Amino acid sequence: MKANTALGLLLCGASLWLIREKDATGTRRGVSQLLGLGVALLGILTWSEYIFGWEAHLDQLLAKDTLGKSVPGRPAMPTALNFTLMGLALMTLDWKRRPNFAQVLNLTAVLISLLALIGYACGFSPFYGQSMAYPDTRMGLNTAVAFVFLGAGIFCARPHLGLMLILTADTGGRLMARRLLWVPVVVPLLLGLIQLKAGKTALEHREMVVWLFALANILVFTLIIWWNASVLYKSDLERRGAEDEIKAAYSQLESFSYSVSHDLKSPLRAIKGYSKFIQEDYGEQLPEEGRKHLNAVGANVERMERLIEDLLAFSKFTNRPVEKERVLLDDLARKTFEDLHREVKAREIEFELGTLPACQADPTLIKQVLENLLSNALKFSRNRKVSKIEMGFHPTADEAGRWVYFVKDNGAGFDMKYSDKLFGVFQRLHHASDFEGTGVGLAIVQNIINRHGGRIWAEAVENEGACFYFSLPKAKGA
């Protein structure tokens, strides 16, 4: 291994170690990018020496190498290319605009290293950089292995992106990838070695060896596909069974909700009517304590009616089919806020709406999401002299490649230790005397977002405000 090669690998390792955590500090990230830049420049200067035939005087700075006769101390061309690719990958590992750019660079470097390993396995020196012009320069076997491990480390450093996301996500794609990813790597190599060995021992039947190699490929890949198809078939049957059970449960919930609401509304109407009759006919004869109790009965009847209506609304949005189309979320958010603002014109409200990318969603259901989140922001910030509400999106997509939007306010906030109860039906984190509501609105929002394949979560500080994040699929073509 050349001295410059060893230095480049050490710099790559140090750069990767500094940003091994996704939330690495700015200083660590900056130092890591500088090290990555140094590795990339080392690679660029080296392969430019090969291409343009000039001498950058880098080859013997660290150690005097007299073993190579043509270009002593200079790393091979594949090594230089790998340093360029991996250096750039380390620099752009957390690049928000193109999160998979570093993954592609790293994968290319790994493939160059695998080609060098194949060259050593089959004895074909051009694969590891040896040529007639530079017969004494090549990528060493240990260097190729080191690059493969380094590439694996770069992939694992960001498991929420690219290939590692597919391998670690709890989806059918993970099952497929884990079962099939090794096939295009291992099987062709083994069959290639067998063909090479057979070709050397049966020179007079070379055509027969080629056709037997083709037959072996067909047989092996057919068996592997058959095996994986059977596993996916069983998995799909289980999924369909689970979906049928969920549909049956939703149907029962809808039937139960309507029957309960119908059975409860009649006695509630009777209680409300008789309470009104008593107030009108005997109100002056009742003592003050009695009138107070009667008013409490009326208030609780109204609260029960709101609970029933919210339960019906939850059932309605739970069972409504999702019809996705391209939705311009900023236009929808602006119109929704304007409708809500008409009801609270007397308040001073600052509403900041960023440029929101289009999503692929059901416009009616997403309008309900925006109504619930924005009305909550208005409600919980009403005690502020100036209510500040902001809606925007994060330029970085989530782990599944969906847009992440947020609605933020400067209102009452909540204690994060109770955040697990936030999206439950009839769950409230504030007293009803402080803020009205039944605790169904956020449950409806979570249900709608989940049915679109997204997720919702919140961050808050008591008396400082709350921020609700939700993710939705990108619009087609976005």
VOPAGU-2260 file (C-alpha; in pm, 1 decimal, decimal comma):
REM VOPAGU-2260
SITE   aa  ch    i         X         Y         Z
SITE  MET   A    0       0,0       0,0       0,0
SITE  LYS   A    1     137,6     341,4     -97,9
SITE  ALA   A    2     191,4     604,4     171,8
SITE  ASN   A    3     -56,2     843,7       5,9
SITE  THR   A    4    -313,3     563,6      -7,6
SITE  ALA   A    5    -272,1     497,9     363,9
SITE  LEU   A    6    -307,8     871,4     434,7
SITE  GLY   A    7    -623,9     895,3     224,9
SITE  LEU   A    8    -782,5     598,7     404,5
SITE  LEU   A    9    -695,9     749,0     743,9
SITE  LEU   A   10    -849,3    1083,1     645,9
SITE  CYS   A   11   -1164,4     907,0     521,3
SITE  GLY   A   12   -1192,1     713,7     847,3
SITE  ALA   A   13   -1146,3    1029,1    1056,3
SITE  SER   A   14   -1403,5    1220,2     849,0
SITE  LEU   A   15   -1657,5     938,5     884,8
SITE  TRP   A   16   -1594,1     908,7    1259,6
SITE  LEU   A   17   -1666,0    1279,3    1312,4
SITE  ILE   A   18   -2010,0    1258,9    1147,4
SITE  ARG   A   19   -2104,2     907,2    1250,9
SITE  GLU   A   20   -2407,1    1055,7    1428,6
SITE  LYS   A   21   -2681,0    1228,4    1229,8
SITE  ASP   A   22   -2697,6    1523,5    1472,4
SITE  ALA   A   23   -2322,6    1589,8    1483,2
SITE  THR   A   24   -2230,2    1942,6    1591,2
SITE  GLY   A   25   -2147,0    2212,1    1339,9
SITE  THR   A   26   -1777,2    2206,2    1433,5
SITE  ARG   A   27   -1747,3    1830,1    1387,0
SITE  ARG   A   28   -1935,8    1851,0    1060,5
SITE  GLY   A   29   -1710,6    2131,2     934,8
SITE  VAL   A   30   -1389,3    1944,6    1022,0
SITE  SER   A   31   -1527,6    1630,2     858,6
SITE  GLN   A   32   -1602,5    1820,0     537,4
SITE  LEU   A   33   -1251,7    1966,2     534,0
SITE  LEU   A   34   -1104,2    1617,3     567,6
SITE  GLY   A   35   -1335,1    1494,8     289,6
SITE  LEU   A   36   -1220,5    1785,1      72,5
SITE  GLY   A   37    -856,8    1689,2     136,7
SITE  VAL   A   38    -926,0    1329,7      30,2
SITE  ALA   A   39   -1109,3    1443,5    -284,2
SITE  LEU   A   40    -821,7    1679,8    -379,7
SITE  LEU   A   41    -569,7    1400,1    -323,5
SITE  GLY   A   42    -766,1    1182,4    -564,4
SITE  ILE   A   43    -817,8    1458,9    -822,6
SITE  LEU   A   44    -449,9    1556,2    -829,2
SITE  THR   A   45    -343,2    1191,5    -859,2
SITE  TRP   A   46    -565,6    1090,6   -1150,3
SITE  SER   A   47    -500,0    1423,9   -1323,9
SITE  GLU   A   48    -128,9    1330,2   -1314,2
SITE  TYR   A   49    -217,1    1014,0   -1508,3
SITE  ILE   A   50    -443,7    1190,9   -1757,7
SITE  PHE   A   51    -237,4    1504,6   -1828,0
SITE  GLY   A   52     107,5    1354,4   -1770,0
SITE  TRP   A   53     224,2    1624,0   -1525,7
SITE  GLU   A   54     386,5    1583,7   -1185,9
SITE  ALA   A   55     224,9    1739,6    -877,0
SITE  HIS   A   56     512,5    1620,7    -653,7
SITE  LEU   A   57     272,6    1448,5    -411,1
SITE  ASP   A   58     390,8    1093,8    -460,3
SITE  GLN   A   59     698,8    1098,1    -238,5
SITE  LEU   A   60     615,9    1364,4      18,4
SITE  LEU   A   61     538,1    1121,3     300,6
SITE  ALA   A   62     776,2     837,7     217,3
SITE  LYS   A   63    1043,8     772,7     -44,7
SITE  ASP   A   64     931,8     481,6    -259,0
SITE  THR   A   65    1187,8     319,7    -487,7
SITE  LEU   A   66     994,3      -1,1    -556,5
SITE  GLY   A   67     793,7     131,9    -849,3
SITE  LYS   A   68     997,1     203,4   -1157,3
SITE  SER   A   69     748,9     408,8   -1358,9
SITE  VAL   A   70     574,5     633,9   -1102,5
SITE  PRO   A   71     713,9     545,2    -758,1
SITE  GLY   A   72     483,2     630,7    -467,1
SITE  ARG   A   73     182,0     718,0    -680,6
SITE  PRO   A   74    -148,5     540,0    -600,4
SITE  ALA   A   75    -317,6     357,0    -887,5
SITE  MET   A   76    -585,4     520,1   -1102,6
SITE  PRO   A   77    -875,8     319,7    -943,3
SITE  THR   A   78    -747,6     420,9    -599,7
SITE  ALA   A   79    -739,6     786,8    -702,5
SITE  LEU   A   80   -1092,4     766,0    -843,6
SITE  ASN   A   81   -1217,2     607,3    -520,6
SITE  PHE   A   82   -1060,2     883,1    -311,4
SITE  THR   A   83   -1232,2    1145,5    -526,9
SITE  LEU   A   84   -1569,8     973,6    -504,9
SITE  MET   A   85   -1554,7     893,6    -132,7
SITE  GLY   A   86   -1414,3    1235,6     -42,9
SITE  LEU   A   87   -1705,6    1403,4    -220,7
SITE  ALA   A   88   -1947,6    1155,5     -62,1
SITE  LEU   A   89   -1823,9    1244,9     286,7
SITE  MET   A   90   -1856,4    1615,6     205,8
SITE  THR   A   91   -2216,5    1580,8      82,5
SITE  LEU   A   92   -2340,2    1308,6     318,1
SITE  ASP   A   93   -2587,5    1550,2     481,1
SITE  TRP   A   94   -2663,3    1751,2     168,5
SITE  LYS   A   95   -3030,9    1846,5     203,7
SITE  ARG   A   96   -3101,0    1937,5    -158,4
SITE  ARG   A   97   -2988,3    1601,3    -299,7
SITE  PRO   A   98   -2985,3    1356,2      -6,1
SITE  ASN   A   99   -2898,9    1055,3    -226,4
SITE  PHE   A  100   -2609,9    1221,8    -412,4
SITE  ALA   A  101   -2351,3    1096,1    -161,6
SITE  GLN   A  102   -2505,6     748,5    -176,3
SITE  VAL   A  103   -2453,5     729,3    -553,6
SITE  LEU   A  104   -2090,1     847,2    -526,7
SITE  ASN   A  105   -2020,2     595,4    -250,6
SITE  LEU   A  106   -2185,6     311,0    -442,7
SITE  THR   A  107   -1971,7     389,4    -749,5
SITE  ALA   A  108   -1654,5     369,3    -537,5
SITE  VAL   A  109   -1764,5      36,9    -388,6
SITE  LEU   A  110   -1826,9    -103,1    -738,6
SITE  ILE   A  111   -1476,3       3,5    -849,1
SITE  SER   A  112   -1336,0    -181,9    -545,2
SITE  LEU   A  113   -1541,9    -491,9    -622,4
SITE  LEU   A  114   -1410,4    -481,1    -980,5
SITE  ALA   A  115   -1055,5    -480,7    -841,1
SITE  LEU   A  116   -1139,8    -783,1    -623,1
SITE  ILE   A  117   -1279,4    -962,7    -928,4
SITE  GLY   A  118    -957,0    -879,8   -1112,1
SITE  TYR   A  119    -752,4   -1044,1    -835,1
SITE  ALA   A  120    -986,9   -1345,0    -829,0
SITE  CYS   A  121    -963,8   -1410,2   -1203,9
SITE  GLY   A  122    -607,8   -1282,7   -1254,7
SITE  PHE   A  123    -704,7    -992,7   -1483,6
SITE  SER   A  124    -472,8    -705,4   -1387,9
SITE  PRO   A  125    -645,1    -413,1   -1576,9
SITE  PHE   A  126    -937,4    -446,3   -1330,4
SITE  TYR   A  127    -713,2    -335,7   -1042,8
SITE  GLY   A  128    -532,1     -63,2   -1234,1
SITE  GLN   A  129    -226,7    -230,0   -1384,6
SITE  SER   A  130    -155,2    -132,4   -1745,8
SITE  MET   A  131     121,4    -141,1   -2003,9
SITE  ALA   A  132     193,4     229,3   -1944,8
SITE  TYR   A  133     221,2     179,7   -1566,6
SITE  PRO   A  134     308,7    -186,7   -1510,5
SITE  ASP   A  135     427,7    -132,1   -1150,8
SITE  THR   A  136     117,5      53,4   -1024,0
SITE  ARG   A  137    -201,7    -117,3    -909,5
SITE  MET   A  138    -468,5    -105,4    -640,2
SITE  GLY   A  139    -353,8    -346,3    -371,8
SITE  LEU   A  140    -577,8    -629,5    -255,7
SITE  ASN   A  141    -578,2    -490,2      97,9
SITE  THR   A  142    -665,9    -144,5     -39,3
SITE  ALA   A  143    -964,3    -283,4    -232,2
SITE  VAL   A  144   -1091,0    -461,1      80,6
SITE  ALA   A  145   -1042,8    -141,5     285,4
SITE  PHE   A  146   -1248,3      58,4      34,3
SITE  VAL   A  147   -1532,7    -196,8      52,8
SITE  PHE   A  148   -1545,2    -168,8     433,2
SITE  LEU   A  149   -1519,8     210,2     416,7
SITE  GLY   A  150   -1807,3     222,1     169,9
SITE  ALA   A  151   -2017,2       2,2     399,9
SITE  GLY   A  152   -1939,8     242,3     685,4
SITE  ILE   A  153   -2057,3     542,8     483,2
SITE  PHE   A  154   -2381,5     363,2     398,1
SITE  CYS   A  155   -2441,7     269,3     762,6
SITE  ALA   A  156   -2365,6     623,1     886,4
SITE  ARG   A  157   -2699,8     739,8     745,4
SITE  PRO   A  158   -2943,2     446,0     776,0
SITE  HIS   A  159   -3240,1     677,1     698,1
SITE  LEU   A  160   -3123,4     731,5     338,6
SITE  GLY   A  161   -3087,6     532,6      18,4
SITE  LEU   A  162   -3002,3     166,0      31,1
SITE  MET   A  163   -2988,0     140,2     412,2
SITE  LEU   A  164   -3337,2     287,8     440,5
SITE  ILE   A  165   -3473,5       6,0     224,5
SITE  LEU   A  166   -3276,9    -256,7     417,7
SITE  THR   A  167   -3388,7    -132,6     761,0
SITE  ALA   A  168   -3745,2     -13,1     694,3
SITE  ASP   A  169   -4030,9    -229,1     819,6
SITE  THR   A  170   -4175,0    -293,1     473,2
SITE  GLY   A  171   -4201,4    -563,0     209,5
SITE  GLY   A  172   -3922,6    -387,3      21,3
SITE  ARG   A  173   -3683,9    -469,5     306,5
SITE  LEU   A  174   -3769,1    -839,4     277,3
SITE  MET   A  175   -3713,1    -832,0     -97,1
SITE  ALA   A  176   -3386,8    -636,0     -73,0
SITE  ARG   A  177   -3237,1    -852,9     201,5
SITE  ARG   A  178   -3316,0   -1169,5      12,3
SITE  LEU   A  179   -3212,5   -1055,5    -334,4
SITE  LEU   A  180   -2935,7    -800,1    -284,6
SITE  TRP   A  181   -2666,2   -1060,9    -246,6
SITE  VAL   A  182   -2778,1   -1246,0    -561,9
SITE  PRO   A  183   -2634,6   -1009,8    -828,8
SITE  VAL   A  184   -2309,6    -990,2    -630,8
SITE  VAL   A  185   -2239,5   -1348,3    -528,9
SITE  VAL   A  186   -2402,4   -1564,0    -796,5
SITE  PRO   A  187   -2237,7   -1410,0   -1107,1
SITE  LEU   A  188   -1898,3   -1416,4    -930,2
SITE  LEU   A  189   -1926,4   -1785,5    -841,2
SITE  LEU   A  190   -2059,3   -1884,0   -1181,6
SITE  GLY   A  191   -1792,8   -1670,0   -1349,4
SITE  LEU   A  192   -1517,2   -1846,9   -1155,4
SITE  ILE   A  193   -1666,5   -2183,9   -1248,0
SITE  GLN   A  194   -1682,9   -2081,9   -1614,1
SITE  LEU   A  195   -1324,4   -1955,8   -1604,0
SITE  LYS   A  196   -1202,2   -2278,9   -1446,8
SITE  ALA   A  197   -1402,3   -2493,1   -1688,1
SITE  GLY   A  198   -1281,0   -2290,2   -1985,8
SITE  LYS   A  199    -917,4   -2347,4   -1893,9
SITE  THR   A  200    -963,4   -2723,6   -1862,5
SITE  ALA   A  201   -1181,5   -2769,3   -2173,3
SITE  LEU   A  202   -1034,7   -2545,4   -2440,3
SITE  GLU   A  203   -1167,4   -2762,9   -2721,6
SITE  HIS   A  204   -1528,2   -2729,2   -2593,5
SITE  ARG   A  205   -1531,2   -2354,6   -2521,1
SITE  GLU   A  206   -1877,0   -2301,0   -2681,5
SITE  MET   A  207   -2025,4   -2577,5   -2469,9
SITE  VAL   A  208   -1884,7   -2413,0   -2154,0
SITE  VAL   A  209   -2047,9   -2079,7   -2248,0
SITE  TRP   A  210   -2387,6   -2242,2   -2299,8
SITE  LEU   A  211   -2360,9   -2440,1   -1977,7
SITE  PHE   A  212   -2278,5   -2112,3   -1799,5
SITE  ALA   A  213   -2594,6   -1955,4   -1947,0
SITE  LEU   A  214   -2800,9   -2257,5   -1837,3
SITE  ALA   A  215   -2655,9   -2238,0   -1485,6
SITE  ASN   A  216   -2752,5   -1869,3   -1466,8
SITE  ILE   A  217   -3108,9   -1949,1   -1573,4
SITE  LEU   A  218   -3138,2   -2232,8   -1321,0
SITE  VAL   A  219   -2994,7   -2042,9   -1023,7
SITE  PHE   A  220   -3189,2   -1721,1   -1080,0
SITE  THR   A  221   -3513,7   -1913,1   -1143,9
SITE  LEU   A  222   -3478,9   -2099,9    -812,8
SITE  ILE   A  223   -3399,9   -1778,6    -623,0
SITE  ILE   A  224   -3694,3   -1593,0    -778,7
SITE  TRP   A  225   -3924,9   -1888,9    -708,0
SITE  TRP   A  226   -3813,6   -1900,2    -344,4
SITE  ASN   A  227   -3865,1   -1526,4    -289,7
SITE  ALA   A  228   -4195,8   -1522,5    -477,7
SITE  SER   A  229   -4331,5   -1794,0    -248,4
SITE  VAL   A  230   -4227,4   -1596,5      60,9
SITE  LEU   A  231   -4385,1   -1276,2     -74,3
SITE  TYR   A  232   -4700,3   -1468,3    -170,0
SITE  LYS   A  233   -4745,1   -1589,2     188,2
SITE  SER   A  234   -4671,5   -1241,0     319,5
SITE  ASP   A  235   -4928,7   -1091,8      82,7
SITE  LEU   A  236   -5193,8   -1340,3     195,6
SITE  GLU   A  237   -5128,0   -1244,0     558,1
SITE  ARG   A  238   -5149,5    -874,2     468,4
SITE  ARG   A  239   -5479,9    -921,4     286,8
SITE  GLY   A  240   -5619,5   -1110,6     585,2
SITE  ALA   A  241   -5515,3    -829,3     817,1
SITE  GLU   A  242   -5671,0    -569,7     583,9
SITE  ASP   A  243   -5999,7    -762,6     580,7
SITE  GLU   A  244   -5999,0    -771,7     961,1
SITE  ILE   A  245   -5933,8    -396,9     977,7
SITE  LYS   A  246   -6215,0    -325,2     730,0
SITE  ALA   A  247   -6452,7    -538,9     935,5
SITE  ALA   A  248   -6347,2    -358,2    1252,7
SITE  TYR   A  249   -6401,0     -17,2    1087,2
SITE  SER   A  250   -6742,1    -126,1     964,8
SITE  GLN   A  251   -6839,3    -237,4    1314,8
SITE  LEU   A  252   -6707,8      91,8    1457,9
SITE  GLU   A  253   -6916,4     291,4    1210,6
SITE  SER   A  254   -7228,2      91,7    1288,5
SITE  PHE   A  255   -7164,5     123,7    1661,2
SITE  SER   A  256   -7105,8     500,4    1635,6
SITE  TYR   A  257   -7427,9     564,8    1448,9
SITE  SER   A  258   -7635,7     340,4    1674,1
SITE  VAL   A  259   -7489,4     494,3    1990,2
SITE  SER   A  260   -7539,8     847,9    1862,1
SITE  HIS   A  261   -7899,3     773,0    1762,7
SITE  ASP   A  262   -7979,7     608,1    2095,4
SITE  LEU   A  263   -7819,8     889,7    2295,2
SITE  LYS   A  264   -7960,8    1184,3    2103,6
SITE  SER   A  265   -8325,7    1109,8    2186,8
SITE  PRO   A  266   -8287,4    1109,4    2567,9
SITE  LEU   A  267   -8055,1    1410,3    2546,3
SITE  ARG   A  268   -8315,7    1605,0    2351,5
SITE  ALA   A  269   -8572,1    1511,0    2613,5
SITE  ILE   A  270   -8346,8    1622,9    2900,9
SITE  LYS   A  271   -8268,9    1948,5    2722,0
SITE  GLY   A  272   -8638,0    2012,3    2647,1
SITE  TYR   A  273   -8761,5    1941,4    2998,2
SITE  SER   A  274   -8483,5    2155,5    3145,4
SITE  LYS   A  275   -8592,7    2442,9    2922,2
SITE  PHE   A  276   -8958,7    2394,7    3023,2
SITE  ILE   A  277   -8867,0    2402,8    3392,8
SITE  GLN   A  278   -8660,9    2720,1    3343,1
SITE  GLU   A  279   -8940,2    2895,3    3152,6
SITE  ASP   A  280   -9232,6    2783,6    3369,9
SITE  TYR   A  281   -9082,1    2755,1    3717,9
SITE  GLY   A  282   -8758,1    2953,4    3692,5
SITE  GLU   A  283   -8878,1    3236,4    3920,1
SITE  GLN   A  284   -8997,8    2990,3    4185,8
SITE  LEU   A  285   -8665,4    2804,1    4203,6
SITE  PRO   A  286   -8400,2    2911,2    4452,6
SITE  GLU   A  287   -8068,9    3039,8    4319,0
SITE  GLU   A  288   -7899,7    2705,2    4394,3
SITE  GLY   A  289   -8167,3    2519,9    4196,5
SITE  ARG   A  290   -8128,2    2750,3    3894,6
SITE  LYS   A  291   -7752,5    2694,5    3911,7
SITE  HIS   A  292   -7799,7    2316,8    3905,6
SITE  LEU   A  293   -8043,6    2347,5    3614,9
SITE  ASN   A  294   -7793,7    2555,0    3414,8
SITE  ALA   A  295   -7528,3    2290,8    3484,5
SITE  VAL   A  296   -7763,2    2023,8    3345,7
SITE  GLY   A  297   -7808,4    2228,1    3026,5
SITE  ALA   A  298   -7433,1    2287,7    2987,5
SITE  ASN   A  299   -7353,8    1918,0    3029,3
SITE  VAL   A  300   -7624,3    1821,0    2780,2
SITE  GLU   A  301   -7466,8    2055,1    2524,5
SITE  ARG   A  302   -7122,4    1908,4    2597,5
SITE  MET   A  303   -7259,5    1557,5    2548,9
SITE  GLU   A  304   -7411,5    1662,6    2217,6
SITE  ARG   A  305   -7073,7    1797,8    2103,1
SITE  LEU   A  306   -6907,3    1469,6    2204,3
SITE  ILE   A  307   -7158,3    1272,7    2000,1
SITE  GLU   A  308   -7114,6    1499,6    1697,1
SITE  ASP   A  309   -6735,2    1469,2    1722,5
SITE  LEU   A  310   -6763,2    1091,9    1753,1
SITE  LEU   A  311   -6970,3    1087,3    1434,8
SITE  ALA   A  312   -6714,9    1312,0    1264,1
SITE  PHE   A  313   -6433,7    1077,8    1365,1
SITE  SER   A  314   -6627,0     781,5    1225,6
SITE  LYS   A  315   -6702,4     976,6     905,3
SITE  PHE   A  316   -6339,7    1063,3     830,1
SITE  THR   A  317   -6222,7     716,6     934,5
SITE  ASN   A  318   -6439,5     542,2     676,5
SITE  ARG   A  319   -6431,2     796,4     394,9
SITE  PRO   A  320   -6231,7     656,6      96,4
SITE  VAL   A  321   -5907,8     838,9      14,9
SITE  GLU   A  322   -5907,1     981,3    -338,0
SITE  LYS   A  323   -5559,9    1120,1    -401,1
SITE  GLU   A  324   -5472,9    1394,7    -645,9
SITE  ARG   A  325   -5221,4    1677,1    -675,4
SITE  VAL   A  326   -5294,5    1929,6    -398,2
SITE  LEU   A  327   -5144,1    2280,3    -385,2
SITE  LEU   A  328   -5112,9    2295,1      -9,5
SITE  ASP   A  329   -5018,7    2663,8      19,2
SITE  ASP   A  330   -5336,9    2773,1    -163,7
SITE  LEU   A  331   -5547,9    2539,1      47,9
SITE  ALA   A  332   -5383,3    2660,0     370,4
SITE  ARG   A  333   -5434,5    3026,0     278,2
SITE  LYS   A  334   -5805,8    2977,4     205,0
SITE  THR   A  335   -5856,3    2771,6     520,3
SITE  PHE   A  336   -5693,0    3034,6     740,1
SITE  GLU   A  337   -5896,4    3314,2     579,4
SITE  ASP   A  338   -6218,1    3123,5     658,7
SITE  LEU   A  339   -6111,2    3073,0    1020,2
SITE  HIS   A  340   -5988,6    3431,4    1057,2
SITE  ARG   A  341   -6335,5    3570,8     977,1
SITE  GLU   A  342   -6461,4    3421,4    1303,3
SITE  VAL   A  343   -6194,5    3596,8    1516,2
SITE  LYS   A  344   -6152,3    3931,3    1338,8
SITE  ALA   A  345   -6128,7    4122,1    1666,3
SITE  ARG   A  346   -5797,2    3956,6    1753,7
SITE  GLU   A  347   -5453,8    4065,3    1636,4
SITE  ILE   A  348   -5307,4    3771,4    1445,7
SITE  GLU   A  349   -4985,4    3736,1    1248,3
SITE  PHE   A  350   -5001,4    3449,4    1000,1
SITE  GLU   A  351   -4686,2    3352,2     811,5
SITE  LEU   A  352   -4728,0    3106,1     525,7
SITE  GLY   A  353   -4421,3    2973,4     350,7
SITE  THR   A  354   -4405,2    2830,0       0,7
SITE  LEU   A  355   -4536,8    2476,4      37,6
SITE  PRO   A  356   -4463,2    2207,9    -223,2
SITE  ALA   A  357   -4755,1    2019,4    -373,5
SITE  CYS   A  358   -4850,6    1683,1    -222,4
SITE  GLN   A  359   -5044,4    1380,5    -345,2
SITE  ALA   A  360   -5350,4    1364,4    -121,2
SITE  ASP   A  361   -5727,6    1382,7     -86,5
SITE  PRO   A  362   -5808,7    1758,2     -89,4
SITE  THR   A  363   -6122,0    1723,4     124,7
SITE  LEU   A  364   -5946,2    1523,8     394,8
SITE  ILE   A  365   -5636,8    1745,4     393,9
SITE  LYS   A  366   -5857,6    2053,8     424,0
SITE  GLN   A  367   -5996,6    1899,3     743,8
SITE  VAL   A  368   -5640,6    1846,6     867,9
SITE  LEU   A  369   -5555,6    2212,5     806,7
SITE  GLU   A  370   -5880,9    2331,5     965,3
SITE  ASN   A  371   -5814,9    2132,1    1281,6
SITE  LEU   A  372   -5449,0    2230,2    1315,8
SITE  LEU   A  373   -5498,0    2600,0    1234,6
SITE  SER   A  374   -5807,9    2631,0    1454,5
SITE  ASN   A  375   -5612,3    2471,1    1739,4
SITE  ALA   A  376   -5330,6    2721,3    1685,0
SITE  LEU   A  377   -5583,2    3007,9    1695,8
SITE  LYS   A  378   -5756,2    2870,0    2002,8
SITE  PHE   A  379   -5449,1    2802,7    2214,4
SITE  SER   A  380   -5284,1    3135,6    2127,1
SITE  ARG   A  381   -5588,2    3355,2    2199,8
SITE  ASN   A  382   -5448,6    3465,0    2537,9
SITE  ARG   A  383   -5148,4    3626,6    2368,0
SITE  LYS   A  384   -5154,8    3994,0    2284,9
SITE  VAL   A  385   -5051,9    3900,1    1931,5
SITE  SER   A  386   -5118,8    3547,0    1808,7
SITE  LYS   A  387   -4832,4    3429,0    1588,8
SITE  ILE   A  388   -4902,3    3132,9    1363,3
SITE  GLU   A  389   -4663,5    2995,0    1105,0
SITE  MET   A  390   -4704,9    2720,9     847,1
SITE  GLY   A  391   -4415,4    2594,0     638,6
SITE  PHE   A  392   -4219,7    2286,4     540,9
SITE  HIS   A  393   -3876,4    2135,5     592,7
SITE  PRO   A  394   -3658,8    2123,5     279,5
SITE  THR   A  395   -3543,4    1775,7     384,2
SITE  ALA   A  396   -3787,8    1492,9     318,1
SITE  ASP   A  397   -3849,9    1233,9     590,2
SITE  GLU   A  398   -3710,6     880,1     594,2
SITE  ALA   A  399   -3973,0     762,3     343,9
SITE  GLY   A  400   -3916,7    1050,0      99,9
SITE  ARG   A  401   -4232,5    1243,9     197,2
SITE  TRP   A  402   -4264,0    1619,4     241,7
SITE  VAL   A  403   -4265,6    1733,8     604,9
SITE  TYR   A  404   -4495,4    2029,5     683,5
SITE  PHE   A  405   -4550,6    2208,3    1014,3
SITE  VAL   A  406   -4798,6    2439,5    1190,4
SITE  LYS   A  407   -4644,5    2645,7    1470,5
SITE  ASP   A  408   -4800,1    2884,1    1725,1
SITE  ASN   A  409   -4696,4    3089,8    2027,4
SITE  GLY   A  410   -4982,1    2968,4    2245,4
SITE  ALA   A  411   -5020,0    2771,4    2566,6
SITE  GLY   A  412   -4811,5    2471,7    2455,6
SITE  PHE   A  413   -4816,4    2155,3    2666,1
SITE  ASP   A  414   -4595,2    1931,2    2875,7
SITE  MET   A  415   -4408,9    1688,2    2646,0
SITE  LYS   A  416   -4431,0    1405,5    2902,4
SITE  TYR   A  417   -4800,6    1378,0    2809,2
SITE  SER   A  418   -4738,5    1384,9    2433,9
SITE  ASP   A  419   -4830,8    1015,4    2399,4
SITE  LYS   A  420   -5192,7    1108,7    2488,0
SITE  LEU   A  421   -5209,3    1396,6    2241,7
SITE  PHE   A  422   -5372,0    1212,4    1950,8
SITE  GLY   A  423   -5604,6     986,2    2149,8
SITE  VAL   A  424   -5983,1    1015,2    2114,0
SITE  PHE   A  425   -6131,7    1238,7    2388,3
SITE  GLN   A  426   -5784,1    1302,1    2531,4
SITE  ARG   A  427   -5722,1    1657,3    2651,3
SITE  LEU   A  428   -5408,4    1817,5    2795,6
SITE  HIS   A  429   -5582,9    2138,7    2909,4
SITE  HIS   A  430   -5879,2    2197,3    3137,5
SITE  ALA   A  431   -6214,5    2249,4    2964,2
SITE  SER   A  432   -6262,7    2577,3    3153,6
SITE  ASP   A  433   -5945,1    2716,4    2991,0
SITE  PHE   A  434   -5992,5    2590,7    2635,4
SITE  GLU   A  435   -6308,9    2439,2    2495,2
SITE  GLY   A  436   -6309,0    2118,3    2290,8
SITE  THR   A  437   -6367,1    1746,1    2317,7
SITE  GLY   A  438   -6024,3    1611,2    2223,9
SITE  VAL   A  439   -6131,4    1451,3    1895,8
SITE  GLY   A  440   -5981,8    1698,2    1646,6
SITE  LEU   A  441   -5622,1    1575,1    1669,8
SITE  ALA   A  442   -5738,5    1211,6    1660,7
SITE  ILE   A  443   -5911,2    1290,6    1328,8
SITE  VAL   A  444   -5594,0    1459,0    1201,1
SITE  GLN   A  445   -5377,2    1158,5    1292,0
SITE  ASN   A  446   -5623,0     918,1    1130,5
SITE  ILE   A  447   -5626,4    1115,1     803,3
SITE  ILE   A  448   -5247,7    1152,4     791,9
SITE  ASN   A  449   -5197,4     781,2     864,6
SITE  ARG   A  450   -5439,3     686,1     587,7
SITE  HIS   A  451   -5226,0     890,2     346,0
SITE  GLY   A  452   -4917,7     691,6     447,4
SITE  GLY   A  453   -4768,5     978,7     649,5
SITE  ARG   A  454   -4719,8    1045,1    1017,9
SITE  ILE   A  455   -4776,7    1331,1    1262,1
SITE  TRP   A  456   -4592,5    1436,3    1577,6
SITE  ALA   A  457   -4558,9    1745,4    1793,2
SITE  GLU   A  458   -4304,3    1942,6    1993,5
SITE  ALA   A  459   -4399,0    2198,8    2257,0
SITE  VAL   A  460   -4296,1    2394,6    2563,0
SITE  GLU   A  461   -4552,0    2495,1    2825,1
SITE  ASN   A  462   -4660,1    2859,1    2789,8
SITE  GLU   A  463   -4429,6    2906,6    2489,3
SITE  GLY   A  464   -4619,9    2740,0    2207,3
SITE  ALA   A  465   -4642,5    2419,1    2008,3
SITE  CYS   A  466   -4536,3    2294,1    1666,4
SITE  PHE   A  467   -4716,8    2010,8    1486,4
SITE  TYR   A  468   -4529,1    1828,3    1210,6
SITE  PHE   A  469   -4694,9    1603,5     954,3
SITE  SER   A  470   -4567,2    1426,2     643,5
SITE  LEU   A  471   -4748,5    1361,8     316,0
SITE  PRO   A  472   -4646,9    1192,7     -11,3
SITE  LYS   A  473   -4489,8    1416,3    -274,3
SITE  ALA   A  474   -4703,7    1506,9    -572,0
SITE  LYS   A  475   -4633,6    1300,5    -880,2
SITE  GLY   A  476   -4350,3    1457,3   -1076,3
SITE  ALA   A  477   -4226,1    1659,1    -775,5
